């Protein structure tokens, strides 16, 4: 770079030949003050400016990704008894506040009061990467010898998954369910719904059933706002193997399927939101907010049917990456013929009407699993082991209590 020295300033030649952003270009924009400047000083200034520009550029690029970070985590940590309670009077949520391209959820007193104690409870339940497994129960599902007992039993009989029970948060929607939970499980949370009685067995798509599934979605949104990812599982699902091995690290949401066409990324798959994982990101907080709001657009549907209606707009508007799990691994009574025990992760008692029917067929599934795990490694690989057809569930003609 060439300079003409005058009595008081340095003037610069050929400034327009330097690429914008280069150290020489930055240096050429500096006019040094009066007096003579030593060459070493000039070089030092150029060196500092040359280092500052790429540093600032890297910071700018990094700041563009801040909106993808996790939502704020509650400052307080609570290490005492891991059971708590709150009352849900109404499901509406405060909308996020738009800040540029980022979406930052409101964390006001209303949400804290609505889900009192949740922020203090989550640190004791979450995994090291801040993921919580959530299931929900009413009194009928939580009483002894009912679904909660079978659910917990499946973890103890599964392949290396018993430790995951320590990360399960059981959400009780009535006081008796809460009491039953505390008797058998370390992490219980009471989300009491006053709008209707949810304690008894509720038929699929009944008014109480629909209220129950929307209530759980409200709590899940709050979990995301507090900075925790979650894996929600219906309590009528038994576990065999670790499902996290099959959840994409690139997906914002990974859900089980009612109908799976073979491509995990295809939105043509039909979701089953009885089992799904969501990462704590600002766009997933907004996804759940829109999901909840869509209830008014598609009454009186339950949350799974509404999600299937809006999945394309969520992906298009928010850039949410949705992935679907193969029914060969994450099976249900609707499509049990697709599932081999050698690959199975979970079994869902869907396409099943009546609590007694669910219990009978799920107990039979666990019996089949125990027989399978009792085989030698050679016997397990000698052939495929397919589940038997359920005795009470799976087809429309099996709806008797």
WORA-V268045 format. One record per backbone hydrogen bond with DSSP energy under -0.5 kcal/mol. CO is the residue of the C=O (numbers start at 1). NH is the residue of the N-H. If there is no record, write none. Layout:
co: [CO;CO]
nh: [NH;NH]
This chain:
co: [2;3;4;7;9;9;11;14;15;19;22;23;24;25;26;27;30;38;39;40;41;42;43;44;45;46;47;48;49;50;51;52;53;54;55;56;57;58;59;60;62;63;65;66;69;77;82;84;86;87;88;97;99;102;103;104;108;109;110;111;113;115;117;118;119;120;121;121;122;122;127;130;131;132;132;133;134;135;137;138;139;141;143;146;147;148;149;150;151;152;153;154;158;161;162;163;164;165;167;167;168;169;169;170;170;171;172;173;174;175;176;177;178;179;180;181;181;186;187;188;189;189;190;190;192;192;196;199;203;206;207;208;209;210;211;212;213;214;215;216;217;218;219;220;221;222;223;224;229;230;230;231;232;234;236;238;240;241;242;243;244;246;248;252;253;254;255;256;259;262;263;264;266;269;270;270;272;272;274;275;276;277;278;279;281;282;283;284;285;286;287;288;289;290;292;293;294;294;298;302;303;304;305;306;307;310;311;312;313;314;314;315;320;321;321;323;326;326;328;329;329;329;331;332;333;335;336;338;339;340;340;345;345;346;347;348;348;351;352;354;355;356;357;358;359;360;361;362;363;364;365;366;367;368;369;370;372;376;377;378;379;384;385;395;397;398]
nh: [13;5;11;35;6;11;4;17;18;22;26;27;28;29;29;30;32;42;43;44;45;46;47;48;49;50;51;52;53;54;55;56;57;58;59;60;61;62;63;64;65;66;68;69;282;79;188;190;192;89;194;104;102;99;105;97;112;113;114;115;116;118;121;122;123;78;124;125;125;126;130;229;127;134;231;169;233;171;173;142;143;148;146;150;151;152;153;154;155;156;157;158;160;164;165;166;167;168;133;169;170;135;171;172;189;137;191;193;178;179;180;181;182;183;184;184;185;188;170;84;172;191;86;192;88;194;198;140;206;210;211;212;213;214;215;216;217;218;219;220;221;222;223;224;225;226;228;227;132;232;278;134;276;237;349;347;159;243;245;246;247;248;251;279;323;277;325;272;270;264;266;324;269;271;258;259;256;275;234;256;232;254;230;281;285;286;287;288;289;290;291;292;293;294;295;296;297;298;301;306;307;308;309;310;311;314;315;316;317;318;320;319;322;252;253;255;329;330;340;331;345;346;348;335;336;338;339;340;387;343;344;240;241;331;238;333;350;394;354;358;359;360;361;362;363;364;365;366;367;368;369;370;371;372;373;374;375;380;381;382;383;386;341;398;399;353]
